[in-house]
């Protein structure tokens, strides 16, 4: 018969307090996400305020002005579109604070040692930060709307053109057919109204395809290339035989063009092989994505968290890593509110307000700890990758997360969070912190070479190859072996794909 009894035991486990959970979450946020988190906390917590009323560093508003284009629904008296729902943001929940609220009235451990970006830029000669420079660019839609303002159009034509511009994808292509756009806009309208819209869209498409960049408004890659070839024909700088061959080639399966199958393309286009080669060369100079240079700069703009500067001291190169002050929030606990809470301890709702006060203090402290950790990790990376900052990618040494974790007394997962979506501006360029980590490949001397350095070497080898006889993956592996780096053909192929370098047959120039 089993006996029932009580026993005592001692064990250790990690308790994730709300403060620790918030610290971990803030650590893994990117600069933009942190700015959004700060904005939300300023709205939710009355005890938190900015130390300076200047605009939030690293965040700016981009005004959108598309001129006085008439709304498409108003121009054609279409039925109003259904309103889109807006997703609510989840607010952080309240938690119980501790009893230690009698902190000095000036409890602001953050933001007193650096002037605000606005104060530093009172001088007009001071350069703007990266985010402000990014917002100076315009989107593809803004660029096209601005051109449309210079056209003498009727109200209906302008509205139709505006609608087509707003229907383009990021590459500048019109993915939906004109009938589907007309039917979608007409809603439950009759067939006659659909035909009227279709006529307006047909005229507007020709206008759209006449705008810059050439090829915008195409319904596919073949049409995009054909529009650009037509523009080349109007310039009169391309021989007629080559132009006719190019127009015929873009109508053939694009796989033939990708493989540079000259004989098949020559037969299909009824052109000589010389004209076909010249036509292929002409097509490779065209832009397959007209909207590429109008990429979403709001999304792609990178504001570095750390700035590394190279200085010369007594003839020796020194590297200094510092936090970027433009991304550091300047926050403090509201002194007047905190003092009022201390003077009314017995008032109703004191416990809830005390919790919000402690929440504000934790938030300020965790942000400070976040940037301190980023700086510590960045300085450790700079110390171990000194050769890279002086000589470039070829001097990168192998480095894994555990090395930095052991040096700083942190967990590998913490280093992983710190190095994700955090960027460092260096004399060699701006890189994500993860870029400085990479495995090593064995060398004949018994040492190891960083995978980053091997990729840089591969890029140099491909750049120096004979375009008429490009190097295969096996030949690249042999060249690396000749330099003492043991790298298999499959590894070369993997690195080549990571560098977005085409295989040898596609790199061959005729």
SETIMI-350434 format. One line per 8 residues: number of its first residue (from 1); their letters; for each residue x, z, y of C-alpha. Coordinates in steps of 0.02 Angstrom, whole numbers, plus 50000, padded with zeros to 5 digits. Each point is the difference from the previous one (the first is absolute). Last residue first. Example, Ala and Ser with C-alpha at 12.3 -4.5 7.8 and 13.67 -1.06 7.14 Angstrom:
BEGIN
2> sa> 50684,50357,49947  49931,50033,49828
//
This chain:
BEGIN
510> xxxxxxxx> 51413,46177,51851  50007,50186,50030  49994,50114,49849  49928,50170,50037  49847,49970,49890  50106,49958,49848  50113,50151,50031  49861,50129,50001
502> xxxxxxxx> 49929,50054,50169  50072,50147,50096  49872,50132,50044  50134,50135,50007  49905,50099,49868  49988,49839,49898  50189,49979,50008  50025,50182,49949
494> xxxxxxxx> 49892,49975,49846  50085,49835,49954  50171,50082,50019  49943,50142,49887  49942,49875,49871  50169,49912,50009  50092,50163,49967  50106,50086,50133
486> xxxxxxxx> 50171,50076,49964  50087,49996,50169  50187,49965,50000  50004,49856,50122  50009,49874,49858  49849,50088,49925  49903,49966,50160  50047,49816,49988
478> xxxxxxxx> 49946,49996,49818  49831,50078,50043  49976,49870,50137  50038,49862,49875  49872,50071,49879  49869,50013,50138  50029,49817,50044  50102,49948,50151
470> xxxxxxxx> 49936,49860,50109  50075,49825,49981  49940,49892,50146  49990,50151,50114  50182,50047,49955  50005,50189,50000  50054,50109,50147  49828,50074,50038
462> xxxxxxxx> 49971,50032,49814  50163,50097,49985  49964,50099,50158  49827,50049,49941  50072,50052,49832  50127,50111,50090  49859,50084,50097  49907,50028,49837
454> xxxxxxxx> 50156,50076,49923  50022,50116,50150  49820,50059,49983  50025,50027,49814  50143,50116,50044  50164,49971,49910  50070,50119,49870  50172,50059,49947
446> xxxxxxxx> 50092,49967,49837  50118,49871,50073  49906,49860,49914  49842,50046,50094  49837,50079,49944  49842,49977,50100  49927,50140,50106  49824,50052,50043
438> xxxxxxxx> 49934,49997,50176  49958,50110,50148  50036,49948,50179  49844,49893,50009  49891,50152,49967  50031,50054,50180  49909,49845,50060  50116,49890,50099
430> xxxxxxxx> 50028,49947,50181  50154,49895,50036  50188,50005,49969  50037,50113,50149  49865,50115,49929  49816,50036,50032  49934,50109,49859  49824,49990,49930
422> xxxxxxxx> 49880,50115,49911  49865,49920,49890  50068,50090,49846  50168,50088,50019  49928,50173,50037  49875,49993,49857  50134,49951,49874  50117,50135,50066
414> xxxxxxxx> 49862,50128,49974  49967,49935,49824  50185,50021,49961  49988,50185,50043  50105,50073,50140  50163,50096,50005  50078,49881,50127  50144,49938,49892
406> xxxxxxxx> 49901,50006,49839  49856,49899,50075  50119,49873,50078  50084,49967,49832  49833,50006,49906  49928,49859,50104  50126,49874,49937  50145,49913,50087
398> xxxxxxxx> 50111,49854,49951  50113,49944,50142  49960,49873,50135  50156,49908,50062  49931,49825,49970  49846,50046,50101  50091,50025,50165  50179,50043,50054
390> xxxxxxxx> 49985,50150,50118  49828,50072,49960  50024,49955,49817  50168,50088,49988  49925,50162,50064  49872,50004,49859  50025,50179,49939  50005,50082,50172
382> xxxxxxxx> 49860,49890,50065  49890,50050,49853  50034,50185,50028  49960,49978,50185  49836,49915,49956  49950,50138,49878  50031,50135,50129  49909,49901,50136
374> xxxxxxxx> 49847,49970,49891  49997,50184,49952  50006,50055,50183  49864,49874,50042  49882,50071,49870  50045,50182,50041  49948,49972,50181  49839,49920,49942
366> xxxxxxxx> 49971,50147,49883  50028,50126,50140  49878,49914,50119  49868,49988,49863  50027,50179,49944  49976,50062,50177  49840,49900,50021  49931,50064,49834
358> xxxxxxxx> 50041,50178,50052  49896,49975,50157  49859,49921,49898  49999,50149,49882  49998,50122,50146  49850,49906,50069  49907,50026,49836  50046,50184,49994
350> xxxxxxxx> 49948,50031,50180  49827,49928,49974  49916,50144,50089  50117,50099,50111  50103,50146,49937  50171,49920,50030  49958,49947,50177  50166,50016,50093
342> xxxxxxxx> 50101,49912,49866  49877,49854,50001  50015,49981,50188  50190,49993,49986  49990,49862,49868  49876,49901,50106  50109,50013,50156  50161,49955,49907
334> xxxxxxxx> 49935,49843,49915  50118,49980,49852  50129,49864,50027  50026,49817,49962  50125,49866,50049  49986,49872,49860  50168,49923,49949  49991,49811,49980
326> xxxxxxxx> 50079,49953,50167  50134,50134,49982  50084,49899,49860  50091,50131,49897  50189,49993,50005  50136,49934,49883  50178,49989,50070  50131,49890,49917
318> xxxxxxxx> 50183,50014,50046  50128,49861,49996  50178,50059,50028  50117,49949,50141  49993,50170,50085  49810,49994,49997  49908,49835,49984  49811,50008,49989
310> xxxxxxxx> 49870,49927,49882  49821,50050,50030  49870,50038,49867  49819,50016,50057  49873,50090,49892  49810,49982,49990  50008,49815,50034  49846,49911,50071
302> xxxxxxxx> 49954,49852,49891  49873,49872,50060  49919,49915,49851  49822,50066,50018  49982,49981,50186  50104,49840,49990  49867,49917,49894  50092,49837,49969
294> xxxxxxxx> 49989,49866,50133  50159,49912,49941  49918,49968,49831  49841,49925,50070  50050,49820,49963  50035,50040,49816  50076,49848,49911  50113,49961,50149
286> xxxxxxxx> 50084,49829,49985  50188,49972,49975  49981,49989,49811  49881,49854,50026  50134,49897,50089  50126,50029,49860  49870,49944,49874  49967,49845,50105
278> xxxxxxxx> 50186,49959,50008  50011,50015,49811  49845,49891,49980  50068,49870,50121  50159,49989,49896  49901,49996,49838  49898,49852,50062  49817,50023,50034
270> xxxxxxxx> 49841,49968,49901  49944,50180,50032  49967,50040,49817  50153,49906,49938  50114,50082,50127  49925,50171,49963  50035,49978,49814  50179,49943,50032
262> xxxxxxxx> 50038,50133,50129  49942,50151,49901  50050,50126,50131  49936,50141,49887  49899,50073,50145  49941,49825,50048  49938,49964,49825  49916,50170,49994
254> xxxxxxxx> 49910,49955,50163  49889,49878,49905  49992,49839,50103  49915,49984,50170  50152,50072,50088  50104,49859,49925  49894,49860,50074  50019,50064,50177
246> xxxxxxxx> 50187,50022,49971  50018,49822,49934  49908,49930,50151  50113,50100,50116  50159,49943,49912  49948,49818,50012  49948,50016,50183  50165,50076,50055
238> xxxxxxxx> 49976,50170,50085  50034,50025,50187  49840,49919,50065  49933,50167,50067  49826,49949,49944  50062,49987,49821  50069,50177,50007  49828,50063,50053
230> xxxxxxxx> 49923,49906,49853  50128,50082,49886  49945,50170,50066  49817,49963,49966  50043,49936,49825  50098,50159,49961  49849,50109,50044  49884,49882,49906
222> xxxxxxxx> 50105,50019,49842  50013,50188,50022  49812,50026,50010  49849,50003,50116  50108,49973,50154  49952,50093,50159  50180,50016,50061  50114,49856,49950
214> xxxxxxxx> 50090,49986,50166  50017,50168,50085  49927,49954,50125  49828,49924,50022  49939,49829,49940  49938,50074,49836  49882,50113,50097  49925,49854,50096
206> xxxxxxxx> 49969,49903,49840  49923,50155,49924  49888,50025,50154  49924,49827,49979  49958,50034,49818  49940,50175,50044  49875,49933,50128  49933,49875,49875
198> xxxxxxxx> 49984,50136,49867  49905,50111,50121  49873,49862,50031  49988,49967,49813  49963,50184,49969  49865,49997,50135  49917,49850,49917  50006,50087,49832
190> xxxxxxxx> 49897,50148,50061  50070,50169,50053  50003,50147,49879  50182,50040,50037  50062,49867,50119  50175,50076,50006  50023,50004,49812  49930,49824,49980
182> xxxxxxxx> 50116,49932,50134  50153,50088,49928  49957,49938,49824  49977,49822,50064  50169,50007,50093  50095,50055,49846  50078,50173,49995  50190,50021,49987
174> xxxxxxxx> 50045,49938,50174  50190,50019,49998  50106,50080,50136  50108,50105,49884  49912,50162,50051  49829,49928,49956  49895,49897,50119  49817,50045,50031
166> xxxxxxxx> 50030,50068,50177  50065,49830,50052  49849,49915,49921  49881,50111,50099  50091,49969,50164  49991,49812,49970  49813,50010,49969  49974,50105,50157
158> xxxxxxxx> 50101,49880,50105  49905,49851,49931  49832,50083,50034  50044,50047,50179  50067,49827,50036  50186,49972,49999  50136,49957,50126  50152,50071,49910
150> xxxxxxxx> 50120,50121,50086  49907,50153,49933  50029,49936,49824  50187,50026,50019  49973,50185,50034  49883,50013,49852  50134,49923,49889  50135,50125,50051
142> xxxxxxxx> 49879,50146,49987  49950,49945,49825  50182,49981,49946  50041,50175,50064  50094,50036,50159  50168,50084,50025  50032,50135,50130  49932,50129,49877
134> xxxxxxxx> 50161,49988,49902  50105,50042,50152  49897,50156,50029  50023,50051,49817  50188,49975,50008  50029,50111,50152  50007,49936,50177  50168,49973,50086
126> xxxxxxxx> 50043,50110,50151  50024,49887,50152  49829,50048,50067  50057,50180,50024  49850,50109,49964  50045,49966,49819  50079,50168,49960  49848,50091,50065
118> xxxxxxxx> 49883,49893,49894  50108,50024,49846  49989,50188,50022  50159,50095,50036  50086,50083,49853  50037,50183,49964  49830,50080,50021  49907,49904,49862
110> xxxxxxxx> 49974,50124,49862  50016,50187,49974  49851,50031,50114  49946,50180,49991  49999,50034,50188  49874,50141,49990  50109,50096,49882  49924,50024,49829
102> xxxxxxxx> 49868,50131,49967  49909,49895,49869  50078,50073,49844  49843,50047,49905  50001,49847,49890  49887,49850,50022  49855,49954,49888  49973,49814,49982
94> xxxxxxxx> 49897,49873,50091  49976,49828,49924  50091,49847,50064  49879,49868,50063  49954,49852,49892  49989,49844,50104  49833,49914,50002  49991,49819,49947
86> xxxxxxxx> 49906,49891,50120  49857,49896,49941  49984,49818,50052  49851,49947,50100  49901,49855,49931  50021,49838,50094  49878,49950,50134  49896,49845,49963
78> xxxxxxxx> 50072,49842,50075  49955,49944,50175  50138,49867,49992  50103,50058,50148  49951,50182,49979  50054,50006,49819  50165,49916,50040  50045,50123,50136
70> xxxxxxxx> 50058,49905,50156  50186,49996,50034  50045,50089,50162  50180,50032,49962  50069,50068,49839  50065,50163,50066  50052,50133,49877  50092,50148,50075
62> xxxxxxxx> 50127,50076,49882  50001,50189,50003  50163,50087,49975  50074,50120,49875  50186,50034,49976  49999,50151,50113  49825,50063,50043  49961,49966,50180
54> xxxxxxxx> 50056,50129,50128  49903,50162,50020  50154,50101,49954  50006,50151,49885  49848,49928,49916  49867,50120,49943  49948,50100,49847  49889,50154,50011
46> xxxxxxxx> 49841,49894,50011  50029,49927,49825  49898,49848,49948  50043,49874,50137  50185,50043,50007  50003,49998,49810  49930,49823,49997  50129,49937,50123
38> xxxxxxxx> 50141,50084,49904  49941,49921,49837  49993,49828,50082  50179,50021,50064  50053,50057,49826  49922,49845,49923  50095,49889,50122  50165,50086,49964
30> xxxxxxxx> 49973,49995,49812  49928,50150,49907  50095,50074,49852  50061,50156,50090  49831,50035,50079  49920,50016,49827  50135,50115,49934  49989,50115,50151
22> xxxxxxxx> 49809,50001,49990  50005,50054,49819  50128,50134,50042  49889,50070,50138  49845,49994,49889  50096,50100,49869  50063,49910,49846  50036,50144,49881
14> xxxxxxxx> 50154,49971,49894  50004,50095,49838  50098,50145,49928  49951,50108,49853  49990,50184,49956  49893,50062,49857  49885,50146,49967  49903,50026,49839
6> xxxxxx> 49822,50046,49953  49932,50014,49824  49887,49926,49866  50057,50009,49820  49961,49862,49876  49928,50054,49830
//
